[in-house]
């Protein structure tokens, strides 16, 4: 009987883990984290860069977000993301750490090489 209880507890933990992973990538969760990061960015960026960060959620594909930011403000945005990573659910952490930060670095490094903004 004890084995059944342990198995049930293990299954419950696994189900909770899977649910947390799924929820961490929900469009509403990602949108909220973009808002938190935006607030952090605006509280730490120099005054002239505070309005240079904008995130737009795609109305048709709600899990898709478009990030617009001044090249000069990228370092402040990345710091804001990194400051908030420890507070995020695991899946959300992975999304920002493994996808968004490298994508921002790649996009704006290319813009810098081409002399873009």
C-alpha positions in Angstrom: 0.0 0.0 0.0 2.9 2.4 0.8 4.2 1.9 -2.7 0.8 3.0 -4.1 0.9 6.2 -2.1 4.5 6.9 -3.2 3.6 6.3 -6.8 0.5 8.6 -6.5 2.6 11.3 -4.9 5.3 11.0 -7.6 2.6 11.2 -10.3 1.1 14.3 -8.6 4.5 16.0 -8.5 5.1 15.1 -12.1 1.7 16.5 -13.1 2.3 19.7 -11.2 5.8 20.1 -12.9 4.2 19.6 -16.3 1.4 22.1 -15.6 4.0 24.6 -14.3 6.0 24.2 -17.5 2.9 24.7 -19.7 1.7 27.7 -17.7 5.1 29.3 -17.8 4.8 29.7 -21.6 1.2 30.8 -21.7 0.8 34.1 -23.6 -0.7 35.8 -20.6 2.3 34.9 -18.4 4.8 36.0 -21.1 2.9 39.3 -21.5 3.0 39.9 -17.8 6.7 39.2 -17.7 7.3 41.6 -20.6 5.4 44.2 -18.5 7.5 43.5 -15.5 10.7 43.8 -17.5 9.5 47.0 -19.2 8.8 48.6 -15.8 12.2 47.5 -14.6 13.8 48.8 -17.8 12.1 52.2 -17.4 13.1 52.5 -13.8 16.8 51.9 -14.5 17.5 53.2 -18.0 18.7 56.8 -18.5 15.9 59.3 -19.0 16.6 59.7 -22.7 16.2 56.0 -23.3 13.1 55.2 -21.2 10.7 55.5 -24.1 12.7 53.5 -26.5 11.5 50.1 -25.5 8.2 48.8 -26.8 6.7 45.3 -26.9 3.7 44.4 -29.1 1.8 41.1 -28.8 0.6 39.7 -32.0 -3.2 39.6 -32.0 -3.4 36.5 -34.2 -0.5 34.6 -32.6 -0.7 35.7 -29.0 2.5 33.8 -28.0 4.5 36.0 -30.5 5.9 39.3 -29.4 7.7 42.0 -31.3 10.4 43.9 -29.4 11.4 47.3 -30.5 14.2 49.1 -28.8 16.9 51.6 -29.4 20.3 50.0 -30.0 21.7 52.2 -27.2 19.2 50.8 -24.8 19.8 47.1 -25.4 22.3 46.8 -22.6 19.7 48.1 -20.1 17.0 45.8 -21.4 19.2 42.8 -21.1 20.1 43.7 -17.5 16.4 44.1 -16.7 15.7 40.7 -18.1 18.6 39.1 -16.2 17.5 40.8 -12.9 14.1 39.2 -13.3 15.2 35.7 -14.4 15.4 34.3 -10.8 11.8 35.2 -10.2 10.4 33.5 -13.3 8.9 30.0 -13.6 11.4 27.6 -15.2 9.8 27.6 -18.7 9.6 31.4 -18.7 13.2 31.6 -17.5 14.2 29.4 -20.4 12.2 31.5 -22.9 13.9 34.7 -21.9 17.3 33.3 -21.2 17.7 30.9 -24.1 15.6 32.6 -26.8 15.0 36.3 -26.2 18.4 37.5 -24.9 20.3 35.8 -27.7 17.8 37.0 -30.3 18.1 40.6 -29.0 21.9 40.4 -29.0 22.0 38.9 -32.5 19.5 41.4 -34.0 21.1 44.5 -32.5 24.7 43.4 -33.1 23.8 43.1 -36.7 22.2 46.5 -36.6 25.3 47.9 -35.1 27.4 46.3 -37.8 25.2 47.9 -40.4 25.1 51.3 -38.7 21.4 50.9 -37.9 19.4 52.0 -34.8 
